[in-house]
Amino acid sequence: MQKLGYVYVMSNVNRKVLYIGVTSDLETRVYEHENSLVDGFTKKYNCHDLVYYEVFDDIGSAIAREKAMKKWNREWKERQIKEINPEMKRLNEQVFRFN
């Protein structure tokens, strides 16, 4: 059985910074970003809020989508996010199985 893949966007509290990532375990990855457990861009720029995610049947498709989205300009990225999350609200709790 293949694992699902996820493309996700994390942002900081004022939504000035967007980070696009890919994972096979969205709940764990969001938890890691939210709690600054991952060194790098999201920790440096306080990207703790999940504002967008897509689910794919396999990780390969998710990786391809992530690569494509990273090439987009900011306006396109925001338009994509706002299609499912018009106010760019924090979605972290949506992906946690146990709150």
MDTraj code that builds the backbone (N, CA, C; nanometers):
import mdtraj as md
import numpy as np

residues = "MET GLN LYS LEU GLY TYR VAL TYR VAL MET SER ASN VAL ASN ARG LYS VAL LEU TYR ILE GLY VAL THR SER ASP LEU GLU THR ARG VAL TYR GLU HIS GLU ASN SER LEU VAL ASP GLY PHE THR LYS LYS TYR ASN CYS HIS ASP LEU VAL TYR TYR GLU VAL PHE ASP ASP ILE GLY SER ALA ILE ALA ARG GLU LYS ALA MET LYS LYS TRP ASN ARG GLU TRP LYS GLU ARG GLN ILE LYS GLU ILE ASN PRO GLU MET LYS ARG LEU ASN GLU GLN VAL PHE ARG PHE ASN".split()
xyz = np.array([
    [0.0844, -0.1187, 0.0000],
    [0.0000, 0.0000, 0.0000],
    [0.0891, 0.1254, 0.0000],
    [0.0629, 0.2148, -0.0942],
    [0.1405, 0.3385, -0.1016],
    [0.0949, 0.4373, 0.0050],
    [0.1905, 0.5171, 0.0523],
    [0.1582, 0.6237, 0.1466],
    [0.0995, 0.7427, 0.0719],
    [0.0122, 0.8134, 0.1389],
    [-0.0381, 0.9389, 0.0841],
    [0.0736, 1.0423, 0.0864],
    [0.0610, 1.1423, 0.0034],
    [0.1535, 1.2538, 0.0037],
    [0.0769, 1.3831, 0.0259],
    [0.1419, 1.4792, 0.0863],
    [0.0794, 1.6085, 0.1155],
    [0.1724, 1.7214, 0.0732],
    [0.1151, 1.8212, 0.0102],
    [0.1829, 1.9484, -0.0113],
    [0.1173, 2.0439, 0.0861],
    [0.1978, 2.1254, 0.1542],
    [0.1415, 2.2147, 0.2551],
    [0.2120, 2.3487, 0.2515],
    [0.1430, 2.4493, 0.3045],
    [0.2006, 2.5833, 0.3141],
    [0.1914, 2.6283, 0.4591],
    [0.3061, 2.6654, 0.5146],
    [0.3137, 2.7221, 0.6487],
    [0.3382, 2.8720, 0.6351],
    [0.2895, 2.9490, 0.7329],
    [0.3106, 3.0933, 0.7299],
    [0.3332, 3.1446, 0.8717],
    [0.3823, 3.2670, 0.8777],
    [0.3995, 3.3311, 1.0085],
    [0.2696, 3.4022, 1.0468],
    [0.2646, 3.4596, 1.1639],
    [0.1414, 3.5140, 1.2181],
    [0.0842, 3.6287, 1.1337],
    [0.1691, 3.7098, 1.0719],
    [0.1181, 3.8215, 0.9914],
    [0.1084, 3.7873, 0.8426],
    [0.1325, 3.6606, 0.8081],
    [0.1169, 3.6077, 0.6715],
    [0.2104, 3.6722, 0.5694],
    [0.3233, 3.7230, 0.6152],
    [0.4217, 3.7841, 0.5254],
    [0.5144, 3.6808, 0.4621],
    [0.5269, 3.5647, 0.5249],
    [0.6183, 3.4611, 0.4785],
    [0.5384, 3.3353, 0.4462],
    [0.5693, 3.2725, 0.3326],
    [0.5069, 3.1463, 0.2943],
    [0.6157, 3.0415, 0.2738],
    [0.5934, 2.9234, 0.3279],
    [0.6847, 2.8107, 0.3099],
    [0.6062, 2.6938, 0.2523],
    [0.6516, 2.6397, 0.1405],
    [0.5860, 2.5250, 0.0786],
    [0.6693, 2.4014, 0.1079],
    [0.6028, 2.2975, 0.1569],
    [0.6721, 2.1730, 0.1874],
    [0.5935, 2.0526, 0.1403],
    [0.6552, 1.9351, 0.1531],
    [0.5929, 1.8086, 0.1158],
    [0.6238, 1.7070, 0.2247],
    [0.5293, 1.6173, 0.2502],
    [0.5472, 1.5169, 0.3548],
    [0.4531, 1.3995, 0.3305],
    [0.4807, 1.2896, 0.3968],
    [0.3884, 1.1760, 0.3949],
    [0.3120, 1.1659, 0.5272],
    [0.3439, 1.2534, 0.6220],
    [0.2764, 1.2551, 0.7528],
    [0.2500, 1.4004, 0.7920],
    [0.1382, 1.4523, 0.7475],
    [0.1083, 1.5947, 0.7673],
    [0.0929, 1.6307, 0.9139],
    [0.0270, 1.5481, 0.9912],
    [0.0061, 1.5793, 1.1327],
    [0.1390, 1.5980, 1.2058],
    [0.2303, 1.5044, 1.1880],
    [0.3603, 1.5135, 1.2541],
    [0.4393, 1.6335, 1.2048],
    [0.4362, 1.6554, 1.0749],
    [0.5149, 1.7661, 1.0184],
    [0.4640, 1.9010, 1.0676],
    [0.3332, 1.9192, 1.0728],
    [0.2772, 2.0456, 1.1225],
    [0.3147, 2.0641, 1.2691],
    [0.3059, 1.9576, 1.3479],
    [0.3450, 1.9645, 1.4886],
    [0.4911, 2.0085, 1.5022],
    [0.5787, 1.9526, 1.4198],
    [0.7203, 1.9883, 1.4239],
    [0.7415, 2.1359, 1.3918],
    [0.6744, 2.1852, 1.2874],
    [0.6874, 2.3269, 1.2518],
    [0.6285, 2.4163, 1.3607],
    [0.5123, 2.3803, 1.4091],
    [0.4428, 2.4607, 1.5098],
    [0.5264, 2.4780, 1.6365],
    [0.6027, 2.3769, 1.6690],
    [0.6820, 2.3783, 1.7926],
    [0.8302, 2.4034, 1.7694],
    [0.8652, 2.4535, 1.6514],
    [1.0039, 2.4876, 1.6151],
    [1.1006, 2.3726, 1.6387],
    [1.0581, 2.2510, 1.6062],
    [1.1426, 2.1336, 1.6233],
    [1.2291, 2.1069, 1.5010],
    [1.2028, 2.1816, 1.3921],
    [1.2750, 2.1634, 1.2666],
    [1.3634, 2.2854, 1.2428],
    [1.4945, 2.2638, 1.2381],
    [1.5845, 2.3742, 1.2068],
    [1.5666, 2.4139, 1.0610],
    [1.5850, 2.5403, 1.0329],
    [1.5767, 2.5863, 0.8948],
    [1.4833, 2.7035, 0.8777],
    [1.4287, 2.7155, 0.7579],
    [1.3496, 2.8309, 0.7173],
    [1.2300, 2.8562, 0.8090],
    [1.1493, 2.7532, 0.8344],
    [1.0270, 2.7762, 0.9129],
    [1.0575, 2.8164, 1.0562],
    [1.1627, 2.7638, 1.1118],
    [1.2019, 2.8029, 1.2473],
    [1.2548, 2.9459, 1.2476],
    [1.3395, 2.9786, 1.1517],
    [1.3994, 3.1118, 1.1435],
    [1.2942, 3.2207, 1.1266],
    [1.1927, 3.1941, 1.0457],
    [1.0914, 3.2953, 1.0142],
    [0.9579, 3.2731, 1.0868],
    [0.9590, 3.1898, 1.1904],
    [0.8416, 3.1659, 1.2751],
    [0.7176, 3.1249, 1.1962],
    [0.7359, 3.0340, 1.1020],
    [0.6232, 2.9821, 1.0229],
    [0.5609, 2.8650, 1.0986],
    [0.4656, 2.8963, 1.1851],
    [0.4031, 2.7961, 1.2715],
    [0.2604, 2.7627, 1.2303],
    [0.2043, 2.8376, 1.1358],
    [0.0634, 2.8217, 1.1008],
    [0.0457, 2.7540, 0.9659],
    [-0.0249, 2.6428, 0.9651],
    [-0.0634, 2.5771, 0.8416],
    [-0.1771, 2.6578, 0.7802],
    [-0.1616, 2.7010, 0.6553],
    [-0.2677, 2.7794, 0.5900],
    [-0.3230, 2.7090, 0.4670],
    [-0.2592, 2.5981, 0.4243],
    [-0.3021, 2.5299, 0.3028],
    [-0.2427, 2.3900, 0.2996],
    [-0.3201, 2.2952, 0.2465],
    [-0.2645, 2.1633, 0.2179],
    [-0.3471, 2.0929, 0.1120],
    [-0.2810, 2.0052, 0.0412],
    [-0.3439, 1.9198, -0.0594],
    [-0.3025, 1.7765, -0.0303],
    [-0.3914, 1.6817, -0.0593],
    [-0.3642, 1.5402, -0.0379],
    [-0.3492, 1.4714, -0.1741],
    [-0.2502, 1.3831, -0.1843],
    [-0.2246, 1.3087, -0.3074],
    [-0.2204, 1.1593, -0.2767],
    [-0.2521, 1.0782, -0.3750],
    [-0.2526, 0.9328, -0.3576],
    [-0.1140, 0.8741, -0.3361],
    [-0.0111, 0.9482, -0.3774],
    [0.1254, 0.8988, -0.3593],
    [0.2200, 1.0168, -0.3411],
    [0.3322, 0.9890, -0.2781],
    [0.4284, 1.0940, -0.2460],
    [0.4918, 1.1529, -0.3716],
    [0.5068, 1.0738, -0.4763],
    [0.5652, 1.1236, -0.6002],
    [0.4836, 1.2362, -0.6610],
    [0.3526, 1.2222, -0.6594],
    [0.2646, 1.3279, -0.7109],
    [0.2737, 1.4528, -0.6244],
    [0.2842, 1.4332, -0.4940],
    [0.2965, 1.5477, -0.4024],
    [0.4275, 1.6224, -0.4277],
    [0.5351, 1.5489, -0.4494],
    [0.6648, 1.6119, -0.4760],
    [0.6589, 1.6926, -0.6051],
    [0.5969, 1.6379, -0.7072],
    [0.5840, 1.7101, -0.8350],
    [0.5046, 1.8394, -0.8162],
    [0.3973, 1.8337, -0.7397],
    [0.3151, 1.9530, -0.7144],
    [0.3951, 2.0567, -0.6354],
    [0.4694, 2.0126, -0.5331],
    [0.5503, 2.1042, -0.4534],
    [0.6511, 2.1773, -0.5415],
    [0.7185, 2.1046, -0.6271],
    [0.8175, 2.1658, -0.7162],
    [0.7534, 2.2697, -0.8066],
    [0.6348, 2.2389, -0.8575],
    [0.5643, 2.3344, -0.9439],
    [0.5243, 2.4590, -0.8655],
    [0.4679, 2.4407, -0.7466],
    [0.4221, 2.5548, -0.6662],
    [0.5374, 2.6451, -0.6235],
    [0.6524, 2.5879, -0.5976],
    [0.7672, 2.6684, -0.5558],
    [0.8134, 2.7640, -0.6652],
    [0.7791, 2.7348, -0.7903],
    [0.8158, 2.8210, -0.9026],
    [0.7163, 2.9359, -0.9222],
    [0.6004, 2.9275, -0.8588],
    [0.4972, 3.0299, -0.8750],
    [0.5380, 3.1588, -0.8069],
    [0.4857, 3.2713, -0.8566],
    [0.5066, 3.3970, -0.7852],
    [0.4103, 3.4029, -0.6667],
    [0.4342, 3.4956, -0.5787],
    [0.3557, 3.5032, -0.4551],
    [0.2066, 3.5211, -0.4816],
    [0.1709, 3.6015, -0.5799],
    [0.0297, 3.6252, -0.6104],
    [-0.0419, 3.4937, -0.6447],
    [0.0220, 3.4101, -0.7239],
    [-0.0374, 3.2813, -0.7600],
    [-0.0519, 3.1921, -0.6370],
    [0.0509, 3.1917, -0.5526],
    [0.0452, 3.1100, -0.4314],
    [-0.0697, 3.1549, -0.3420],
    [-0.0823, 3.2860, -0.3212],
    [-0.1902, 3.3370, -0.2368],
    [-0.3270, 3.3063, -0.2969],
    [-0.3389, 3.3169, -0.4281],
    [-0.4661, 3.2860, -0.4937],
    [-0.5041, 3.1399, -0.4699],
    [-0.4066, 3.0496, -0.4813],
    [-0.4315, 2.9077, -0.4578],
    [-0.4740, 2.8835, -0.3127],
    [-0.4038, 2.9437, -0.2197],
    [-0.4375, 2.9288, -0.0775],
    [-0.5789, 2.9791, -0.0510],
    [-0.6118, 3.0962, -0.1031],
    [-0.7407, 3.1591, -0.0746],
    [-0.8588, 3.0885, -0.1400],
    [-0.8328, 3.0000, -0.2350],
    [-0.9420, 2.9202, -0.2921],
    [-1.0025, 2.8284, -0.1867],
    [-0.9194, 2.7767, -0.0963],
    [-0.9719, 2.6889, 0.0085],
    [-0.9744, 2.7551, 0.1465],
    [-0.8992, 2.8617, 0.1614],
    [-0.8870, 2.9289, 0.2908],
    [-0.8858, 3.0802, 0.2666],
    [-1.0025, 3.1391, 0.2338],
    [-1.0094, 3.2798, 0.1914],
    [-0.9461, 3.3796, 0.2878],
    [-0.9522, 3.3531, 0.4163],
    [-0.8974, 3.4459, 0.5152],
    [-0.7595, 3.4039, 0.5631],
    [-0.7049, 3.3016, 0.5008],
    [-0.5731, 3.2477, 0.5376],
    [-0.5644, 3.2197, 0.6882],
    [-0.6696, 3.1575, 0.7390],
    [-0.6731, 3.1215, 0.8810],
    [-0.5820, 3.0021, 0.9080],
    [-0.5443, 2.9894, 1.0331],
    [-0.4630, 2.8779, 1.0810],
    [-0.5452, 2.7487, 1.0742],
    [-0.4888, 2.6465, 1.0109],
    [-0.5593, 2.5191, 0.9920],
    [-0.4972, 2.4048, 1.0725],
    [-0.4041, 2.4344, 1.1574],
    [-0.3298, 2.3300, 1.2303],
    [-0.4217, 2.2266, 1.2944],
    [-0.5226, 2.2736, 1.3626],
    [-0.6098, 2.1822, 1.4361],
    [-0.6858, 2.0869, 1.3446],
    [-0.7066, 2.1238, 1.2191],
    [-0.7769, 2.0367, 1.1243],
    [-0.7016, 1.9089, 1.0969],
    [-0.5706, 1.9108, 1.1072],
    [-0.4915, 1.7931, 1.0710],
    [-0.4510, 1.7102, 1.1923],
    [-0.4799, 1.7566, 1.3121],
    [-0.4456, 1.6798, 1.4315],
    [-0.5572, 1.5811, 1.4637],
    [-0.5218, 1.4571, 1.4769],
    [-0.6226, 1.3531, 1.5088],
    [-0.6696, 1.3640, 1.6529],
    [-0.5798, 1.4081, 1.7407],
    [-0.6135, 1.4192, 1.8827],
    [-0.5792, 1.5588, 1.9303],
    [-0.6766, 1.6343, 1.9725],
    [-0.6526, 1.7718, 2.0218],
    [-0.6506, 1.7747, 2.1723],
])
top = md.Topology()
chain = top.add_chain()
for i, resn in enumerate(residues, 1):
    res = top.add_residue(resn, chain, resSeq=i)
    for name in ("N", "CA", "C"):
        top.add_atom(name, md.element.get_by_symbol(name[0]), res)
traj = md.Trajectory(xyz[None], top)
